[in-house]
Amino acid sequence: QVQVVESGGGLVQPGGSLRLSCTASGIVFSAAAVSWYRQAPGKQREIVAFIVTGGKTGYKDSVKGRFDLSRDNAKNTAYLQMNSLKPEDTAVYYCNVAWAGSSSWGQGTQVTVSS
């Protein structure tokens, strides 16, 4: 059974940083693609960043240069480093892990950027 767990959210002031973690079990993590999505109140869920098996990454335009997605296959974990956070980054952040033709979601972690 695939399990995806996010952690690292919290309250941070504008300009601050947070690192989110996404740990998956029950899969061959090195063969999985990992994506981070976010959903703000009243808005649709949107993709923020992804990383594929070879390490290639992609980012939503509004987070380019501020967010960095990496992976540690030995720990079955992907990390989303978020710097220079803005109030508009406030949302619930979800990790999606795609492997062997299926995908699984985590429960989400709240990120609030506010002074």
Secondary structure, DSSP 8 states (H G I E B T S, - for coil): --EEEEE--EEE-TT--EEEEEEEESS-GGG-EEEEEEE-TTS--EEEEEE-TT--EEE-GGGTTTEEEEEEGGGTEEEEEE-S--GGG-EEEEEEEEETTEEEE---EEEEE--
